Amino acid sequence: MKRIASKLSALSVLFLCATWFFLATGLKANPPKEGSERGDVPGWVMITLMSAILVAGLLAIATPALGDLFEQAMSKVGQ
């Protein structure tokens, strides 16, 4: 169970890094045209990215505890 939790944590961090990289390079590659209104897209991208990082951090912290809780529940059911 601990192997799965560490793999999930590593995959979530890898996914977040890849997302950040693609967002950063995509925003730099397409500069805004003059006279176009972009709205608050960079703000929403930042909010989404920060939310994803927060979820990944909580998942990394809570995964071992949730795994132990699951194992205890399954051992009680098996008795």
C-alpha positions, -999 to +999 in steps of 0.1 A: +000+000+000+029+024+008+044+017-026+011+027-043+009+059-022+044+069-030+038+063-067+006+083-066+024+112-049+053+111-074+029+110-103+009+139-090+040+160-086+052+150-120+018+159-135+018+193-118+053+201-130+044+191-166+012+212-164+032+242-151+058+238-178+032+236-206+013+266-193+044+287-189+057+279-223+023+283-239+017+317-224+051+329-236+048+315-271+015+333-278+019+370-268-013+390-268-022+409-300-026+446-298-061+457-292-073+423-281-089+419-247-076+389-229-096+393-197-082+378-166-069+345-180-035+346-163-053+351-130-075+320-135-046+300-146-027+309-115-058+301-093-062+267-110-025+259-107-024+269-070-055+248-063-039+218-080-007+222-060-027+225-028-046+193-036-014+175-045+002+186-012-028+175+008-028+142-010+008+136-003+002+143+034-030+124+038-023+093+016-004+073+043-031+081+069-059+071+045-040+039+036-037+029+072-074+037+078-083+015+049-062-013+061-077-011+096-112-011+082-105-042+060-089-061+088-120-055+110-143-067+082-122-098+078-125-108+114 
